[in-house]
């Protein structure tokens, strides 16, 4: 039980750090003038917002009634029907694949090194995003079978 309490405390601290980062990055965004700087800060802020939201969802689960179900089962059951989530994830994966194809075409077409760097960053982010969604879809299918 002590390990559980320590985990909850650790996650609460991390949520506070992420929320503080969101605030700080939003303020910094207002002070920069270049598009590239704003893009970088916006992406960092949005990542911190996402991390805080995920950690808060985990906290909600950890603070709830103990269950024999796995974290995957509790997470999906607690928020929405797994079948609906799986369908939405599959749709989103399709959009991501389309975006990746489009990005690769644009990367090949551009001679601008800065533009290519930004597009490569987006393409890599889409690849990582796709891997995460694939894992979630696999776990969702496993739950509903």
Beta strands, then each sheet from edge to edge (+ up, - down):
end
